[in-house]
Amino acid sequence: MVSRACTDAYFGSFGAQGITIHPRPDERHIRYQDARDLKKVVKTELNIEGNPVSKFIDLVLEVKPDQVTLVPDAEDAITSNAGWNTIKHLDFLKDVIETFKSEGIRTSIFVDPDNEMVKAAADTGTDRIELYTESYALAYSKNNKEAGVAPFAEAAKSAHEVGLGINAGHDLSLINLKYFLSQIPTIKEVSIGHALVCDTFEFGLEQTLNKYLSLAHN
């Protein structure tokens, strides 16, 4: 995954493997109707992420994306800022995930790089986790990439051991992505949002996507 909320007609033709959208309750980033419309045109993977409130659950069940990523955002959150407490919310997550998986939708849970949260995530029945990578990006920007990536490598190891697929996202960019992937070879997909959009102003969309794909494949 290398984008948010752009049509597959452009991203797919330039090599992107999928599109991630995050329809929030106030629809300030993308509208619920956009999710319905994208389903009609996206030929690669469609991932819908968000807090599984009733309205969101209904949307996912209607659209039936390839993947749904559960994120514990408050309604007034500016952006995602924490992973799930998978121990505290275990029963709730199990119920929601069972609902989605019964419709053939792959599930992923947004988590911090915490081994206890990762292991509890496995108990929910989810297919994958998505590692919340803000702390890694911050450490990288402060020339502390080794310490920054260490908890993610450990969390990914734990996830792999319990049979979970591993995604990652938040503040990843052309600057910090290569090192992150080199340290965690079990990553299945990454979602790149703000950085990708900014990069297109300098490089254009096609070249930007090629740059990210090159990092992901090397």
Secondary structure, 3 states (H helix, E strand, C coil): CCCECCCHHHHCCCCCCEEEECCCCCCCCCCHHHHHHHHHHCCCEEEEEECCCHHHHHHHHHHCCCEEEECCCCCCCCCCCCCCCCCCCHHHHHHHHHHHHCCCCEEEEEECCCHHHHHHHHHCCCCEEEEECHHHHHHHHCCCHHHHHHHHHHHHHHHHHCCCEEEEECCCCCCCHHHHHHHCCCEEEEECCHHHHHHHHHHCHHHHHHHHHHHHHC
